[in-house]
Amino acid sequence: MTEGVKGVMTNPSKPHVVIVGSSNTDLVLVCERLPKPGETLLGGHFERFAGGKGANQSVAAVRAGARVTFVGAHGPDDFGERAKAGLAKEGIDTRYFKAKTGSPSGIALILVGGQTRQNMIAVAKSANEKLAPADVARARATIGRSAAVVAQLEITPATVQAVATEAAKAGVPFILNPAPARKLPRSLLKIVHALTPNEHEAALLTGLHDPVKAAKKLRQMGCGHVVVTLGAKGALLVTADGVTRVKAPKVKPVDTVGAGDCFTAWLAVGIASGLTLPDAAKRAVRAASISVTRPGAQSGMPYLREVVRL
């Protein structure tokens, strides 16, 4: 063990994953069901959780056994300081998680409801949008020494492209979680090692509602591998070797927020660890299945020992 950034103890034998993306504070209201447009529901239960896809994935990855560096932005406010302190407490390298003046920290409003505990999420404009290619460039050396790089789409397209380009230059696998979904240029897709959309996102990206056909089209558009998450049904892998389905264990869901982030992070750590994609996906499905049985995105992320035991 050696002493890393800001006194964090690091283990060189662990795979190093760099995650570039958003940090939010999730303000969650749990209702008996999701409201219809224009409807007011009373009696919900309110909680506050640390969130944001990039921060969620960072926590999931460090609990999966990786050394994690998070590159992100927050506002000069209490939400941002608490988010940074929370990540540092997990043992995550936060030296590239910088405050941006003139912008508030990220806030997400989340409704959770119904027997299946599905969710609706709205995210405010924030410092996440100020994360720039220059911020990625400052982390270039760290990216070059990593074993995998991850990004999502809660940051600007230019910044996502910069992350992918830096990873490609360094020969490091780039894993992209295309959420929230938007059209992606082929120039970006061609340097994606693994794309991790859910069924809805895969359909939005391709116009095809069959996940197998959508995944195959995404590969034709340039992605090396496509892994479509299917919720309680597990995941679908489409690679040059064909189609592989990974079943999920049956669990009773409590909160599905962050399940996709959990999956992407565990898949990235598996890739960084040298696992085959099917083996990495199997671990990721098990981890995501555990995460939905707990409230909170970051707080619900499982540890490696729990997934191995399952």
Buried (B, 14 or more C-beta within 10 A) or exposed (E): EEEBBEEBEBEEEBBBBBBBBBBBBBBBBBBEEBBEEEEEBEEBEEBEBBBBBBBBBBBBBBBBBBBBBBBBBBBBBEBBBBBBEBBBEBBBBBBBBBBBEEBBBBBBBBBBBEEEBBBEBEBBEBBBBBBBBEBBEBBEEBBBEBBBBBBBBBBBEEBBBBBBBBBBEBEBBBBBBBBEBEEBEEEBBEBBBBBBBBBEBBBBBBEBEEBBBBBBBBBEBBBBBBBBBBBBBBBBBBBEEEEBEBEBEEBEBBBBBBBBBBBBBBBBBBBBBEBEBBBBBBBBBBBBBBBBBBBBBBBBBBBBEEBEEE
